């Protein structure tokens, strides 16, 4: 994998964390502690391993807490740019909202700020190197929510069963994906929208532009409930060597 291709990572930190209340009443979910440090720092370390040299983090709920945790806007010497959303824009709107911070022909890794994983990120690049591919999603063949359908050749043909296309296999979406900045033309500035809706439009209009890669190696946890958070915090999640 050519690490030079991945320079910027967008970590989604603006969610309300409603499923983890009251723990998130005064703290964004990505800043909840695991192993004595915030959840989001596991994502940052993971991304540093593939050569990312800057982080962009969107904020909304309790934005001041990010500045308290990262007073120098750095993690292990790597700069963090915070982009506040006074109105929560969802994943697609949040991505469009950082467009001015990106280069014209850049690949950006997007990473949900409430997951902890050590799965290998290398497969992202190989799929994006195909002609016409605008986005690649990391998938897993097992998990609690298998709602991404892919063809035998790795094209995503449906998400959340919206298009009614079964494909060859149903997978779990890990919340990690890479997009070319050209994909952001599919998003409308200021619009509150999930990136999934934008992916679905491209799948319907231009099949083959959105692809998936199955990565079953490593461990993956989505901190989606108080119970899961308690299990992970208790030490059942183990970092990669």
MDAnalysis code that builds the backbone (N, CA, C; Angstrom):
import MDAnalysis as mda
import numpy as np

u = mda.Universe.empty(723, n_residues=241, atom_resindex=np.repeat(np.arange(241), 3), trajectory=True)
u.add_TopologyAttr("name", ["N", "CA", "C"] * 241)
u.add_TopologyAttr("resid", np.arange(1, 242))
u.add_TopologyAttr("resname", ["UNK", "UNK", "UNK", "UNK", "UNK", "UNK", "UNK", "UNK", "UNK", "UNK", "UNK", "UNK", "UNK", "UNK", "UNK", "UNK", "UNK", "UNK", "UNK", "UNK", "UNK", "UNK", "UNK", "UNK", "UNK", "UNK", "UNK", "UNK", "UNK", "UNK", "UNK", "UNK", "UNK", "UNK", "UNK", "UNK", "UNK", "UNK", "UNK", "UNK", "UNK", "UNK", "UNK", "UNK", "UNK", "UNK", "UNK", "UNK", "UNK", "UNK", "UNK", "UNK", "UNK", "UNK", "UNK", "UNK", "UNK", "UNK", "UNK", "UNK", "UNK", "UNK", "UNK", "UNK", "UNK", "UNK", "UNK", "UNK", "UNK", "UNK", "UNK", "UNK", "UNK", "UNK", "UNK", "UNK", "UNK", "UNK", "UNK", "UNK", "UNK", "UNK", "UNK", "UNK", "UNK", "UNK", "UNK", "UNK", "UNK", "UNK", "UNK", "UNK", "UNK", "UNK", "UNK", "UNK", "UNK", "UNK", "UNK", "UNK", "UNK", "UNK", "UNK", "UNK", "UNK", "UNK", "UNK", "UNK", "UNK", "UNK", "UNK", "UNK", "UNK", "UNK", "UNK", "UNK", "UNK", "UNK", "UNK", "UNK", "UNK", "UNK", "UNK", "UNK", "UNK", "UNK", "UNK", "UNK", "UNK", "UNK", "UNK", "UNK", "UNK", "UNK", "UNK", "UNK", "UNK", "UNK", "UNK", "UNK", "UNK", "UNK", "UNK", "UNK", "UNK", "UNK", "UNK", "UNK", "UNK", "UNK", "UNK", "UNK", "UNK", "UNK", "UNK", "UNK", "UNK", "UNK", "UNK", "UNK", "UNK", "UNK", "UNK", "UNK", "UNK", "UNK", "UNK", "UNK", "UNK", "UNK", "UNK", "UNK", "UNK", "UNK", "UNK", "UNK", "UNK", "UNK", "UNK", "UNK", "UNK", "UNK", "UNK", "UNK", "UNK", "UNK", "UNK", "UNK", "UNK", "UNK", "UNK", "UNK", "UNK", "UNK", "UNK", "UNK", "UNK", "UNK", "UNK", "UNK", "UNK", "UNK", "UNK", "UNK", "UNK", "UNK", "UNK", "UNK", "UNK", "UNK", "UNK", "UNK", "UNK", "UNK", "UNK", "UNK", "UNK", "UNK", "UNK", "UNK", "UNK", "UNK", "UNK", "UNK", "UNK", "UNK", "UNK", "UNK", "UNK", "UNK", "UNK", "UNK", "UNK", "UNK", "UNK", "UNK", "UNK", "UNK", "UNK", "UNK", "UNK"])
u.atoms.positions = np.array([
    [0.842, -1.197, 0.000],
    [0.000, 0.000, 0.000],
    [0.877, 1.247, 0.000],
    [0.541, 2.200, -0.852],
    [1.267, 3.460, -0.930],
    [0.714, 4.412, 0.118],
    [1.431, 4.560, 1.250],
    [0.932, 5.392, 2.345],
    [0.797, 6.850, 1.941],
    [1.511, 7.264, 0.909],
    [1.444, 8.668, 0.506],
    [0.075, 9.050, -0.034],
    [-0.707, 8.073, -0.427],
    [-2.020, 8.365, -0.986],
    [-3.013, 8.793, 0.085],
    [-2.787, 8.365, 1.330],
    [-3.706, 8.670, 2.416],
    [-3.086, 9.749, 3.297],
    [-3.540, 10.973, 3.156],
    [-2.988, 12.070, 3.960],
    [-3.991, 12.579, 4.992],
    [-5.253, 12.614, 4.625],
    [-6.278, 13.211, 5.479],
    [-7.284, 12.161, 5.927],
    [-7.618, 12.186, 7.196],
    [-8.688, 11.337, 7.724],
    [-9.765, 12.226, 8.334],
    [-11.003, 11.939, 7.995],
    [-12.150, 12.638, 8.564],
    [-12.789, 11.712, 9.588],
    [-12.702, 12.093, 10.856],
    [-13.282, 11.284, 11.928],
    [-14.573, 11.952, 12.381],
    [-15.652, 11.198, 12.322],
    [-16.961, 11.760, 12.633],
    [-17.163, 11.778, 14.139],
    [-17.185, 12.986, 14.691],
    [-17.285, 13.146, 16.135],
    [-18.470, 13.963, 16.597],
    [-19.423, 14.213, 15.677],
    [-20.482, 15.178, 15.987],
    [-21.779, 14.561, 16.492],
    [-21.848, 13.235, 16.562],
    [-23.106, 12.611, 16.941],
    [-23.534, 12.930, 18.370],
    [-24.801, 12.698, 18.636],
    [-25.367, 13.026, 19.945],
    [-25.165, 11.920, 20.980],
    [-24.895, 10.699, 20.512],
    [-24.680, 9.598, 21.448],
    [-25.898, 9.259, 22.281],
    [-27.079, 9.343, 21.666],
    [-28.321, 9.163, 22.428],
    [-28.438, 7.772, 23.054],
    [-27.874, 6.760, 22.400],
    [-28.002, 5.396, 22.927],
    [-27.109, 5.146, 24.138],
    [-26.202, 6.062, 24.419],
    [-25.326, 5.898, 25.581],
    [-25.655, 6.881, 26.701],
    [-26.773, 7.553, 26.627],
    [-27.169, 8.419, 27.724],
    [-27.427, 7.584, 28.974],
    [-27.079, 8.073, 30.155],
    [-26.641, 9.444, 30.486],
    [-25.134, 9.671, 30.366],
    [-24.377, 8.665, 29.939],
    [-22.920, 8.833, 29.858],
    [-22.531, 9.968, 28.926],
    [-23.358, 10.223, 27.911],
    [-23.032, 11.224, 26.902],
    [-23.763, 12.537, 27.099],
    [-24.416, 12.709, 28.228],
    [-25.143, 13.960, 28.450],
    [-24.217, 15.174, 28.363],
    [-23.006, 15.025, 28.865],
    [-22.067, 16.153, 28.851],
    [-20.738, 15.782, 28.205],
    [-20.756, 14.721, 27.401],
    [-19.523, 14.269, 26.748],
    [-19.851, 13.608, 25.428],
    [-19.258, 14.034, 24.324],
    [-19.468, 13.333, 23.058],
    [-19.002, 11.877, 23.169],
    [-19.722, 10.981, 22.523],
    [-19.384, 9.566, 22.630],
    [-17.926, 9.252, 22.277],
    [-17.332, 9.857, 21.231],
    [-15.943, 9.538, 20.909],
    [-14.938, 9.910, 21.989],
    [-15.358, 10.716, 22.968],
    [-14.438, 11.107, 24.037],
    [-14.624, 10.285, 25.311],
    [-15.556, 9.348, 25.309],
    [-15.695, 8.469, 26.460],
    [-14.411, 7.650, 26.615],
    [-13.986, 7.397, 27.848],
    [-12.704, 6.714, 28.050],
    [-12.785, 5.204, 27.889],
    [-11.760, 4.650, 27.273],
    [-11.512, 3.212, 27.228],
    [-10.014, 3.031, 27.456],
    [-9.665, 2.249, 28.441],
    [-8.256, 2.046, 28.716],
    [-7.530, 3.312, 29.115],
    [-8.255, 4.241, 29.740],
    [-7.629, 5.462, 30.230],
    [-7.457, 6.554, 29.205],
    [-8.026, 6.404, 28.027],
    [-7.949, 7.455, 27.009],
    [-9.202, 7.444, 26.144],
    [-9.482, 8.530, 25.415],
    [-10.729, 8.621, 24.650],
    [-10.813, 7.601, 23.518],
    [-12.027, 7.147, 23.252],
    [-12.271, 6.202, 22.163],
    [-11.667, 6.698, 20.858],
    [-11.805, 7.985, 20.573],
    [-11.377, 8.526, 19.282],
    [-9.877, 8.356, 19.061],
    [-9.097, 8.279, 20.127],
    [-7.651, 8.159, 19.954],
    [-7.245, 6.797, 19.416],
    [-8.087, 5.788, 19.597],
    [-7.811, 4.485, 18.986],
    [-7.925, 4.584, 17.474],
    [-8.929, 5.325, 17.000],
    [-9.058, 5.568, 15.567],
    [-7.850, 6.332, 15.047],
    [-7.429, 7.337, 15.789],
    [-6.288, 8.139, 15.354],
    [-5.021, 7.289, 15.244],
    [-4.762, 6.445, 16.235],
    [-3.587, 5.579, 16.176],
    [-3.669, 4.616, 15.001],
    [-4.857, 4.090, 14.772],
    [-5.077, 3.184, 13.636],
    [-4.732, 3.874, 12.320],
    [-5.160, 5.098, 12.185],
    [-4.944, 5.857, 10.957],
    [-3.497, 6.318, 10.800],
    [-2.849, 6.622, 11.903],
    [-1.433, 6.990, 11.826],
    [-0.609, 5.843, 11.254],
    [-1.071, 4.627, 11.462],
    [-0.349, 3.467, 10.976],
    [-0.318, 3.342, 9.468],
    [-1.171, 4.080, 8.764],
    [-1.141, 4.037, 7.294],
    [-0.681, 5.377, 6.719],
    [-0.072, 6.189, 7.551],
    [0.555, 7.393, 7.029],
    [-0.285, 8.639, 6.997],
    [-1.467, 8.622, 7.614],
    [-2.279, 9.844, 7.678],
    [-1.492, 10.925, 8.422],
    [-1.491, 12.146, 7.874],
    [-0.727, 13.207, 8.534],
    [-1.572, 14.385, 8.992],
    [-2.900, 14.243, 8.941],
    [-3.765, 15.229, 9.594],
    [-5.145, 14.625, 9.799],
    [-5.779, 15.060, 10.849],
    [-7.141, 14.633, 11.161],
    [-8.078, 15.834, 11.054],
    [-9.263, 15.573, 10.529],
    [-10.351, 16.545, 10.594],
    [-11.459, 15.881, 11.408],
    [-11.945, 16.568, 12.427],
    [-12.993, 16.032, 13.287],
    [-14.148, 17.015, 13.311],
    [-15.346, 16.538, 12.959],
    [-16.498, 17.428, 13.068],
    [-17.077, 17.342, 14.474],
    [-17.632, 18.455, 14.947],
    [-18.172, 18.527, 16.303],
    [-19.561, 19.146, 16.279],
    [-20.330, 18.825, 17.300],
    [-21.658, 19.444, 17.474],
    [-22.019, 19.447, 18.954],
    [-22.216, 18.270, 19.521],
    [-22.602, 18.121, 20.916],
    [-21.384, 18.362, 21.817],
    [-21.525, 19.292, 22.745],
    [-20.453, 19.621, 23.705],
    [-19.105, 19.823, 23.011],
    [-19.026, 20.739, 22.045],
    [-17.784, 20.888, 21.276],
    [-16.592, 21.326, 22.123],
    [-16.870, 22.035, 23.224],
    [-15.775, 22.520, 24.065],
    [-14.971, 21.384, 24.677],
    [-15.586, 20.215, 24.810],
    [-14.869, 19.099, 25.428],
    [-13.715, 18.621, 24.553],
    [-13.857, 18.741, 23.237],
    [-12.756, 18.347, 22.347],
    [-11.539, 19.232, 22.592],
    [-11.774, 20.499, 22.776],
    [-10.646, 21.403, 23.013],
    [-10.028, 21.179, 24.388],
    [-10.839, 20.703, 25.327],
    [-10.287, 20.363, 26.634],
    [-9.395, 19.133, 26.555],
    [-9.808, 18.159, 25.759],
    [-9.039, 16.915, 25.628],
    [-7.810, 17.111, 24.737],
    [-7.961, 17.950, 23.709],
    [-6.859, 18.204, 22.772],
    [-6.546, 19.701, 22.757],
    [-6.003, 20.232, 23.831],
    [-5.808, 21.684, 23.934],
    [-4.858, 22.243, 22.881],
    [-3.929, 21.435, 22.414],
    [-2.991, 21.880, 21.379],
    [-3.433, 21.479, 19.976],
    [-4.617, 20.867, 19.857],
    [-5.131, 20.376, 18.576],
    [-4.122, 19.446, 17.900],
    [-3.574, 18.547, 18.716],
    [-2.600, 17.579, 18.219],
    [-2.866, 16.224, 18.869],
    [-2.547, 15.154, 18.122],
    [-2.483, 13.827, 18.714],
    [-1.201, 13.167, 18.225],
    [-0.321, 12.865, 19.145],
    [0.997, 12.294, 18.842],
    [1.719, 13.126, 17.775],
    [1.599, 14.444, 17.913],
    [2.273, 15.363, 17.012],
    [1.569, 15.607, 15.695],
    [0.417, 14.976, 15.474],
    [-0.333, 15.119, 14.229],
    [-1.465, 16.126, 14.421],
    [-1.601, 17.107, 13.525],
    [-2.617, 18.153, 13.723],
    [-4.043, 17.649, 13.581],
    [-4.902, 18.255, 14.385],
    [-6.340, 17.986, 14.328],
    [-7.047, 19.294, 13.985],
    [-7.827, 19.276, 12.922],
    [-8.659, 20.410, 12.554],
    [-10.086, 20.112, 12.988],
    [-10.655, 20.978, 13.797],
    [-12.027, 20.796, 14.248],
    [-12.958, 21.654, 13.398],
    [-14.037, 21.042, 12.910],
    [-15.040, 21.773, 12.129],
    [-16.383, 21.623, 12.844],
    [-16.831, 22.724, 13.446],
    [-18.063, 22.692, 14.224],
    [-19.279, 22.779, 13.317],
    [-20.318, 22.028, 13.694],
    [-21.609, 22.069, 12.998],
    [-22.665, 22.597, 13.969],
    [-23.045, 23.862, 13.873],
    [-24.101, 24.384, 14.748],
    [-25.408, 23.611, 14.591],
    [-25.676, 23.200, 13.348],
    [-26.785, 22.298, 13.053],
    [-26.178, 20.963, 12.646],
    [-26.586, 19.899, 13.297],
    [-26.029, 18.582, 13.005],
    [-26.387, 18.176, 11.582],
    [-25.377, 17.898, 10.763],
    [-25.570, 17.702, 9.325],
    [-25.624, 16.244, 8.889],
    [-25.473, 15.308, 9.812],
    [-25.411, 13.881, 9.495],
    [-24.113, 13.584, 8.724],
    [-23.924, 12.355, 8.315],
    [-22.627, 11.943, 7.781],
    [-22.316, 12.555, 6.413],
    [-23.309, 12.612, 5.545],
    [-23.085, 13.199, 4.223],
    [-22.930, 14.703, 4.293],
    [-23.794, 15.351, 5.051],
    [-23.685, 16.795, 5.202],
    [-22.399, 17.197, 5.887],
    [-21.973, 16.389, 6.857],
    [-20.717, 16.675, 7.538],
    [-19.526, 16.557, 6.615],
    [-19.548, 15.567, 5.736],
    [-18.464, 15.399, 4.766],
    [-18.418, 16.577, 3.792],
    [-19.548, 16.999, 3.303],
    [-19.600, 18.153, 2.402],
    [-19.097, 19.415, 3.106],
    [-19.330, 19.503, 4.404],
    [-18.987, 20.693, 5.168],
    [-17.486, 20.887, 5.341],
    [-16.692, 19.858, 5.035],
    [-15.237, 20.014, 5.132],
    [-14.584, 20.097, 3.748],
    [-15.390, 20.224, 2.714],
    [-14.864, 20.194, 1.345],
    [-13.792, 21.259, 1.120],
    [-13.976, 22.419, 1.728],
    [-13.017, 23.506, 1.519],
    [-11.656, 23.226, 2.154],
    [-11.575, 22.213, 2.991],
    [-10.316, 21.857, 3.637],
    [-9.531, 20.805, 2.849],
    [-10.085, 20.355, 1.738],
    [-9.513, 19.231, 0.997],
    [-8.919, 19.674, -0.330],
    [-7.994, 18.866, -0.849],
    [-7.417, 19.122, -2.158],
    [-8.354, 18.699, -3.273],
    [-8.034, 19.112, -4.486],
    [-8.908, 18.841, -5.629],
    [-8.942, 17.359, -5.985],
    [-7.848, 16.665, -5.850],
    [-7.788, 15.258, -6.204],
    [-7.168, 14.494, -5.050],
    [-7.962, 14.335, -4.007],
    [-7.464, 13.735, -2.777],
    [-8.336, 12.550, -2.405],
    [-7.723, 11.572, -1.773],
    [-8.471, 10.467, -1.206],
    [-8.549, 10.701, 0.295],
    [-9.752, 10.719, 0.820],
    [-9.947, 10.969, 2.243],
    [-10.547, 9.722, 2.886],
    [-9.980, 9.334, 4.003],
    [-10.530, 8.214, 4.760],
    [-11.527, 8.767, 5.778],
    [-12.716, 8.207, 5.772],
    [-13.746, 8.588, 6.735],
    [-13.886, 7.460, 7.756],
    [-14.011, 7.827, 9.003],
    [-13.915, 6.839, 10.078],
    [-14.868, 7.267, 11.187],
    [-15.854, 6.441, 11.486],
    [-16.778, 6.772, 12.569],
    [-16.019, 6.868, 13.885],
    [-16.291, 7.920, 14.632],
    [-15.527, 8.179, 15.842],
    [-15.910, 7.324, 17.032],
    [-16.880, 6.414, 16.865],
    [-17.329, 5.600, 17.990],
    [-17.043, 4.116, 17.778],
    [-16.042, 3.802, 16.937],
    [-15.669, 2.407, 16.756],
    [-14.227, 2.206, 17.207],
    [-13.937, 0.997, 17.642],
    [-12.583, 0.593, 17.980],
    [-12.285, -0.682, 17.206],
    [-11.222, -0.658, 16.429],
    [-10.886, -1.819, 15.611],
    [-9.399, -1.836, 15.317],
    [-8.898, -3.021, 15.016],
    [-7.522, -3.160, 14.554],
    [-7.466, -3.870, 13.196],
    [-8.578, -3.854, 12.471],
    [-8.601, -4.515, 11.165],
    [-7.627, -3.826, 10.212],
    [-7.044, -4.547, 9.269],
    [-6.105, -3.920, 8.332],
    [-6.816, -2.966, 7.381],
    [-6.231, -1.795, 7.187],
    [-6.830, -0.769, 6.331],
    [-6.305, -0.804, 4.894],
    [-5.281, -1.591, 4.647],
    [-4.673, -1.622, 3.327],
    [-5.622, -1.893, 2.170],
    [-6.602, -2.795, 2.306],
    [-7.485, -3.098, 1.171],
    [-8.269, -1.910, 0.627],
    [-8.377, -0.813, 1.389],
    [-9.095, 0.361, 0.882],
    [-8.504, 0.867, -0.428],
    [-7.192, 0.927, -0.501],
    [-6.539, 1.563, -1.635],
    [-6.706, 0.769, -2.918],
    [-6.569, -0.558, -2.835],
    [-6.607, -1.364, -4.054],
    [-7.940, -1.227, -4.773],
    [-9.036, -1.151, -4.024],
    [-10.347, -1.013, -4.656],
    [-10.519, 0.356, -5.291],
    [-9.991, 1.404, -4.646],
    [-10.124, 2.748, -5.207],
    [-9.283, 2.939, -6.458],
    [-8.290, 2.102, -6.648],
    [-7.440, 2.244, -7.823],
    [-8.115, 1.784, -9.108],
    [-9.262, 1.160, -9.019],
    [-10.011, 0.765, -10.213],
    [-10.591, 2.002, -10.895],
    [-10.631, 1.981, -12.211],
    [-11.172, 3.107, -12.960],
    [-12.637, 3.334, -12.605],
    [-12.978, 4.590, -12.353],
    [-14.371, 4.958, -12.125],
    [-14.870, 4.768, -10.713],
    [-14.050, 4.210, -9.827],
    [-14.495, 3.986, -8.451],
    [-14.370, 5.289, -7.667],
    [-15.440, 5.672, -7.003],
    [-15.478, 6.920, -6.246],
    [-15.404, 6.713, -4.740],
    [-15.794, 5.532, -4.278],
    [-15.784, 5.258, -2.843],
    [-15.623, 3.773, -2.603],
    [-14.936, 3.458, -1.515],
    [-14.759, 2.066, -1.097],
    [-15.129, 1.957, 0.367],
    [-15.945, 0.966, 0.693],
    [-16.377, 0.728, 2.067],
    [-15.725, -0.548, 2.585],
    [-15.205, -0.511, 3.802],
    [-14.717, -1.738, 4.435],
    [-15.906, -2.461, 5.057],
    [-16.036, -3.731, 4.704],
    [-17.149, -4.559, 5.148],
    [-16.629, -5.771, 5.914],
    [-17.530, -6.406, 6.628],
    [-17.223, -7.686, 7.264],
    [-18.334, -8.670, 6.923],
    [-17.963, -9.932, 6.778],
    [-18.945, -10.925, 6.338],
    [-19.841, -11.402, 7.471],
    [-19.477, -11.053, 8.701],
    [-20.276, -11.446, 9.867],
    [-20.519, -10.220, 10.732],
    [-21.616, -10.262, 11.476],
    [-21.904, -9.148, 12.364],
    [-23.381, -9.016, 12.630],
    [-23.750, -8.059, 13.473],
    [-25.147, -7.938, 13.899],
    [-26.080, -7.356, 12.853],
    [-25.549, -6.629, 11.853],
    [-26.419, -5.959, 10.890],
    [-25.829, -6.127, 9.489],
    [-26.306, -7.123, 8.770],
    [-25.782, -7.431, 7.431],
    [-26.686, -6.788, 6.393],
    [-26.512, -5.508, 6.173],
    [-27.428, -4.779, 5.284],
    [-26.718, -4.073, 4.129],
    [-25.513, -4.542, 3.788],
    [-24.818, -4.067, 2.590],
    [-24.698, -5.237, 1.635],
    [-25.269, -5.109, 0.451],
    [-25.242, -6.190, -0.524],
    [-24.196, -5.908, -1.597],
    [-23.371, -6.906, -1.871],
    [-22.317, -6.756, -2.871],
    [-22.415, -7.866, -3.910],
    [-21.873, -7.575, -5.094],
    [-21.818, -8.573, -6.161],
    [-20.572, -9.430, -5.984],
    [-20.435, -10.437, -6.825],
    [-19.271, -11.316, -6.762],
    [-17.983, -10.565, -7.071],
    [-18.078, -9.457, -7.793],
    [-16.881, -8.689, -8.156],
    [-16.607, -7.531, -7.203],
    [-17.392, -7.417, -6.130],
    [-17.127, -6.398, -5.124],
    [-17.875, -5.097, -5.297],
    [-18.760, -5.012, -6.288],
    [-19.569, -3.801, -6.417],
    [-20.675, -3.816, -5.364],
    [-20.881, -2.689, -4.705],
    [-22.016, -2.590, -3.793],
    [-23.262, -2.321, -4.624],
    [-24.246, -3.182, -4.488],
    [-25.461, -3.046, -5.295],
    [-26.665, -2.593, -4.489],
    [-26.547, -2.590, -3.157],
    [-27.648, -2.097, -2.326],
    [-27.132, -1.813, -0.920],
    [-27.813, -0.898, -0.266],
    [-27.536, -0.547, 1.122],
    [-28.867, -0.422, 1.849],
    [-28.946, -1.054, 2.992],
    [-30.155, -0.997, 3.824],
    [-31.389, -1.513, 3.091],
    [-31.183, -2.350, 2.074],
    [-32.263, -3.002, 1.327],
    [-33.187, -1.999, 0.638],
    [-32.653, -0.845, 0.291],
    [-33.463, 0.209, -0.331],
    [-33.786, -0.108, -1.782],
    [-32.819, -0.628, -2.523],
    [-32.985, -0.846, -3.961],
    [-33.508, -2.234, -4.304],
    [-33.567, -3.120, -3.343],
    [-34.082, -4.460, -3.590],
    [-33.167, -5.336, -4.420],
    [-31.863, -5.063, -4.376],
    [-30.889, -5.842, -5.138],
    [-30.104, -6.725, -4.181],
    [-30.269, -8.024, -4.298],
    [-29.687, -8.942, -3.322],
    [-28.188, -9.146, -3.518],
    [-27.705, -9.107, -4.746],
    [-26.296, -9.344, -4.982],
    [-25.906, -10.764, -4.640],
    [-24.621, -10.969, -4.321],
    [-24.112, -12.306, -4.021],
    [-23.921, -12.536, -2.529],
    [-23.846, -11.458, -1.748],
    [-23.537, -11.598, -0.329],
    [-23.998, -10.362, 0.426],
    [-24.450, -10.574, 1.656],
    [-24.818, -9.470, 2.541],
    [-23.747, -9.320, 3.611],
    [-23.359, -8.067, 3.872],
    [-22.231, -7.800, 4.765],
    [-22.571, -6.705, 5.767],
    [-21.694, -6.567, 6.731],
    [-21.777, -5.493, 7.717],
    [-20.868, -4.345, 7.285],
    [-21.359, -3.129, 7.408],
    [-20.560, -1.934, 7.134],
    [-19.839, -1.534, 8.405],
    [-18.526, -1.384, 8.326],
    [-17.719, -1.125, 9.521],
    [-17.714, 0.330, 9.962],
    [-18.200, 1.233, 9.117],
    [-18.097, 2.657, 9.440],
    [-16.776, 3.268, 9.022],
    [-16.000, 2.528, 8.215],
    [-14.733, 3.026, 7.671],
    [-14.826, 2.972, 6.160],
    [-14.523, 4.077, 5.505],
    [-14.597, 4.112, 4.051],
    [-13.661, 5.182, 3.520],
    [-13.341, 5.072, 2.256],
    [-12.494, 6.066, 1.590],
    [-13.235, 6.613, 0.387],
    [-13.144, 7.920, 0.189],
    [-13.808, 8.555, -0.948],
    [-12.831, 9.488, -1.652],
    [-12.997, 9.592, -2.934],
    [-12.292, 10.630, -3.681],
    [-13.023, 11.948, -3.463],
    [-12.273, 13.029, -3.444],
    [-12.924, 14.318, -3.214],
    [-13.919, 14.643, -4.327],
    [-13.752, 14.049, -5.515],
    [-14.715, 14.269, -6.595],
    [-16.104, 13.771, -6.218],
    [-16.179, 12.794, -5.308],
    [-17.473, 12.275, -4.877],
    [-18.298, 13.341, -4.166],
    [-17.648, 14.314, -3.564],
    [-18.366, 15.324, -2.800],
    [-19.273, 16.178, -3.676],
    [-19.079, 16.118, -4.998],
    [-19.983, 16.820, -5.901],
    [-21.402, 16.241, -5.827],
    [-21.529, 15.020, -5.301],
    [-22.842, 14.390, -5.167],
    [-23.604, 14.897, -3.939],
    [-22.951, 15.710, -3.124],
    [-23.553, 16.198, -1.886],
    [-23.883, 17.681, -2.002],
    [-24.903, 18.090, -1.295],
    [-25.357, 19.481, -1.337],
    [-24.955, 20.204, -0.063],
    [-24.311, 21.348, -0.212],
    [-23.848, 22.110, 0.943],
    [-25.023, 22.488, 1.844],
    [-24.851, 22.264, 3.144],
    [-25.865, 22.629, 4.116],
    [-27.011, 21.659, 4.259],
    [-27.039, 20.618, 3.432],
    [-28.140, 19.656, 3.492],
    [-27.871, 18.606, 4.560],
    [-28.860, 18.339, 5.383],
    [-28.763, 17.291, 6.396],
    [-29.061, 15.968, 5.712],
    [-28.027, 15.142, 5.588],
    [-28.182, 13.928, 4.795],
    [-27.146, 12.890, 5.205],
    [-27.573, 11.640, 5.209],
    [-26.639, 10.543, 5.426],
    [-25.830, 10.301, 4.159],
    [-24.569, 9.947, 4.333],
    [-23.747, 9.608, 3.178],
    [-24.290, 8.359, 2.487],
    [-25.018, 7.534, 3.212],
    [-25.619, 6.332, 2.617],
    [-26.574, 6.712, 1.499],
    [-27.325, 7.799, 1.673],
    [-28.250, 8.237, 0.627],
    [-27.488, 8.627, -0.642],
    [-26.349, 9.294, -0.470],
    [-25.535, 9.672, -1.626],
    [-24.946, 8.440, -2.302],
    [-24.510, 7.468, -1.505],
    [-24.012, 6.219, -2.086],
    [-25.109, 5.537, -2.907],
    [-26.308, 5.518, -2.369],
    [-27.421, 4.865, -3.080],
    [-27.715, 5.541, -4.413],
    [-27.626, 6.855, -4.462],
    [-27.854, 7.556, -5.730],
    [-26.809, 7.143, -6.766],
    [-25.561, 7.050, -6.352],
    [-24.517, 6.655, -7.289],
    [-24.673, 5.208, -7.715],
    [-25.061, 4.340, -6.787],
    [-25.279, 2.932, -7.127],
    [-26.389, 2.810, -8.165],
    [-27.455, 3.580, -7.997],
    [-28.578, 3.530, -8.930],
    [-28.220, 4.135, -10.283],
    [-27.478, 5.237, -10.273],
    [-27.170, 5.957, -11.514],
    [-25.946, 5.421, -12.238],
    [-24.939, 5.035, -11.466],
    [-23.679, 4.588, -12.056],
    [-23.152, 3.362, -11.304],
    [-23.719, 2.187, -11.603],
    [-23.268, 0.973, -10.918],
    [-21.758, 0.783, -11.088],
    [-21.132, 0.329, -10.013],
    [-19.698, 0.078, -10.044],
    [-18.867, 1.188, -9.454],
    [-19.460, 2.357, -9.210],
    [-18.688, 3.477, -8.666],
    [-18.480, 3.362, -7.153],
    [-19.329, 2.584, -6.488],
    [-19.202, 2.370, -5.047],
    [-18.895, 0.886, -4.829],
    [-17.766, 0.615, -4.208],
    [-17.326, -0.769, -4.043],
    [-17.130, -1.096, -2.567],
    [-17.049, -2.380, -2.294],
    [-16.795, -2.844, -0.945],
    [-15.648, -3.832, -0.923],
    [-14.925, -3.828, 0.165],
    [-13.886, -4.837, 0.387],
    [-14.170, -5.503, 1.727],
    [-14.178, -6.819, 1.720],
    [-14.450, -7.576, 2.934],
    [-13.139, -7.785, 3.681],
    [-13.121, -7.350, 4.930],
    [-11.942, -7.507, 5.784],
    [-12.413, -8.138, 7.094],
    [-12.199, -9.430, 7.225],
    [-12.644, -10.135, 8.417],
    [-11.541, -10.301, 9.462],
    [-10.330, -9.894, 9.108],
    [-9.250, -9.990, 10.079],
    [-9.417, -8.937, 11.170],
    [-8.813, -9.224, 12.308],
    [-8.816, -8.256, 13.392],
    [-10.123, -8.237, 14.167],
    [-10.173, -7.344, 15.124],
    [-11.345, -7.188, 15.983],
    [-12.016, -5.860, 15.662],
    [-13.327, -5.817, 15.807],
    [-14.104, -4.613, 15.489],
    [-15.235, -4.479, 16.485],
    [-15.371, -3.303, 17.072],
    [-16.474, -3.024, 17.986],
    [-17.069, -1.666, 17.682],
    [-18.373, -1.626, 17.582],
    [-19.133, -0.382, 17.461],
    [-19.707, -0.080, 18.840],
    [-19.277, 1.055, 19.423],
    [-19.733, 1.390, 20.779],
    [-21.137, 1.968, 20.676],
    [-22.111, 1.080, 20.450],
    [-23.457, 1.524, 20.142],
    [-24.451, 1.437, 21.276],
    [-24.012, 0.979, 22.439],
    [-24.928, 0.875, 23.568],
    [-24.120, 0.924, 24.856],
    [-24.823, 1.168, 25.957],
    [-24.163, 1.185, 27.264],
    [-23.567, -0.185, 27.553],
    [-24.258, -1.252, 27.143],
    [-23.777, -2.602, 27.405],
    [-22.480, -2.879, 26.657],
    [-22.416, -2.510, 25.375],
    [-21.194, -2.730, 24.599],
    [-20.063, -1.887, 25.152],
    [-20.363, -0.649, 25.492],
    [-19.326, 0.211, 26.059],
    [-18.771, -0.399, 27.349],
    [-19.650, -0.912, 28.189],
    [-19.199, -1.519, 29.427],
    [-18.311, -2.721, 29.182],
    [-18.662, -3.521, 28.176],
    [-17.854, -4.705, 27.862],
    [-16.486, -4.304, 27.341],
    [-16.466, -3.327, 26.428],
    [-15.187, -2.885, 25.875],
    [-14.334, -2.235, 26.953],
    [-14.960, -1.420, 27.769],
    [-14.214, -0.721, 28.824],
    [-13.655, -1.712, 29.843],
    [-14.348, -2.828, 30.026],
    [-13.904, -3.819, 30.995],
    [-12.690, -4.597, 30.513],
    [-12.288, -4.371, 29.264],
    [-11.049, -4.957, 28.793],
    [-11.194, -6.095, 27.817],
    [-12.394, -6.300, 27.278],
    [-12.555, -7.385, 26.314],
    [-12.017, -7.010, 24.950],
    [-11.810, -5.703, 24.711],
    [-11.184, -5.302, 23.456],
    [-9.673, -5.272, 23.651],
    [-8.965, -5.916, 22.726],
    [-7.511, -6.019, 22.835],
    [-6.872, -5.319, 21.640],
    [-5.946, -4.396, 21.916],
    [-5.273, -3.704, 20.826],
    [-4.380, -4.650, 20.054],
    [-4.123, -4.279, 18.793],
    [-3.216, -5.072, 17.981],
    [-1.809, -4.985, 18.554],
    [-0.991, -6.028, 18.374],
    [0.366, -6.017, 18.916],
    [1.191, -4.875, 18.346],
])
